[in-house]
């Protein structure tokens, strides 16, 4: 049973890892798009409202998709004043409880609330109010419920992994949020003595 739960957590982590790589590529696309827009505006005196709007559409994707990857990599904001002083087993127990009781329910709730926002946008065929702007604005708004659903999925993976680690002989030996716990530092190599 433990292996099946651990495999499920790893599968969820792999999916989120793919999303993280996608958000990294989207960041590169955004940088190139902004540089291209600036180049065309100031060098060739040509600009496109649609391409400018695409910049913030990409930024919305990066923010929602990147946030789930940040959570997976344990790089999210946390109050570490007390956290660092807890023993590993207690940290894992709190991690499992926080993921199961706060992260997953809040992400699902926020995702559910945002569905109405997206369906209203879809229902009225919302597009850009500016001439030459992008149509189908509901597509970028749909990233909100998708992003919160992904955060909930990552929360489930965290709750499963940390819950298993609580009962493991060495809680720090279990993978921490998609990455292994830090290995002990190796002693520096001594330079060869010159004769």
N, C-alpha and C positions, 0 to 999 in steps of 0.2 A: 504493500500500500504506500509506504514511504517513497519507494522508487517511482511509482506512478505519479504521485503528487509532485515530486522533484522534477520529473520529466515534463509535466504540465507547466510548471513554473518556468523551466528552461525554454519550452516552446513559445510561451508568451513573451519571454525575454528576447528570443531570436526575432520574433515579429516586430517588437519595438525597436530592436537594433536596426532592422531594415528601414523602419520609419526614420530613425535618427540619421542614417546615411542619406535618405531622401531629402531630409531637411538641410543637410550639409550641401548637397548638390543644388538645392533651391537657393541657398545663400549665395553660392557662386553665380547662379543665374541672375539673382537680384543685383549683385555687384556689377556684372557685365551689362545688365540692362540700364542701371543708373549711369554707368560710365558712357554707354552708347547714347543715352538721352542727352547727357551733358555735351558730349562731343557734337552731336547733330544740332543741338540748339545753339551753341556758341561758335562753332566753326562753320557749319553749313546753313545756319539760321533757319532750321526746319525743326518743328516739334509735332508730336502726336499726343493728343489727349488720352487716347486709348493706351499707349505705351506708358504714359505717366501713371494712369490708374492701375496698370498691371503691376507697377512697383509696389503699391500698397496691398494689392491682392496677394502678391508673393510674400510680402511681409506678414500678412495674416496667416498664411500657410506655415511659414517658418516659425512663428510664435506658437501656434497650436501644436504643430508636430514636434517642434523642438522642446516644448515643455514636457512632453511625456518621456522623451529621451533623457532630458535633464533629471527627471525623477528617477528613471531607471539607473542612471549612473551615480546616484546619490550625491548630486551636485546642487540640489535644491536648498533653499534657505531653511536653516534650522537653528534653534537657540542651543548652542553647544556648551553653554556655561555648566550645566549639570550633566548633559548627555555624555561627555567625555569621562566623567567620574564614575558612571555606572559600570558594573561588571558586564562582560559580553552577553551573558545569558539574559540579564535584565534589559539590556539595550534591544536585544532581539525580541523579547516579549513585548516591550513597548512598541517596537517597530511593527510587529504583527497586529497588535491592537489598534494602533493609529491607522494603519492601512485598511484594516477591516471595518473599523467603526467610524472613521472620519473621511479618509481619502475616497474609498469606493462609494459610500452613500452620497457624499457631496458632489462628486463628479457625475454620478448618475442623475442626481437631482438637477444640477445645472445644465446638463445635457438635455434632460427632459424639458426644462423651462425654455431652452433655446429652440426647440423644435417648432413651437408656435411662431416664433420670430421668422424662421426660415420658410414655413408654409405660407405665411402672409406675404412674404416677399415673392414667393413663387406664384401665388394666386393672382397677384396684381401684375405679374410679368415685369418686376422691377428691373430697371436698367439705369445706366448713368443719366443724370439730368443734363450733362454737358454734350454738345454736339461732337460727334467723333469718339465718344466714350464707349466703354464696354457695356454690352448688354448682359442679361442673365446674372444680375447681381446676387441672386439667391444662391448661386454656386459657391461664391466665396463665403456667404453667410452659413452655408451648410458645413463649413469647416468647424464651426463652433460645436455643434452636437457630436460630430465625429471626433474632434479633439478631446472632448470630455469623456466620451466613451473609451477612447484609447487610454486616458488617464485611469479610468476605472479598471480596465483590463490590467494595466501595470500594477495598480493597487492590489488586485487579486494575486498577481505573481509575487509581489512583496510579502503579502500576508501569508501565502503558502510557504515561501522560502524561509521567512523569519520564524514562522510557527514550527517548521521542522527543525530549525537550528536550535530552538529553545531546548529540545530534547536530545540534541546531538552531544556526543562526548566532548567535542570541542566546537562551540558555537561559531567561532571565527573561521573555522575550516570550511564552512559552507559558503558558497558563493554569495557575495554581498551585492545585491541590486545589479546583477548582470556582470559584475567584475569580481575577481577573486580578492580576498582580503590581502592587505599588503604583506609581502614576505619580509622576514627579518633582514635587516641590512647586512650585506656581506662585508667583512673587513676589507679595507682598501689593500690593493696589492702593493707589496713593498718593491720599490725600484731596485733593479739589479745593482749590486755594488760594483763600482768601477775600480779597476786595478791600476 
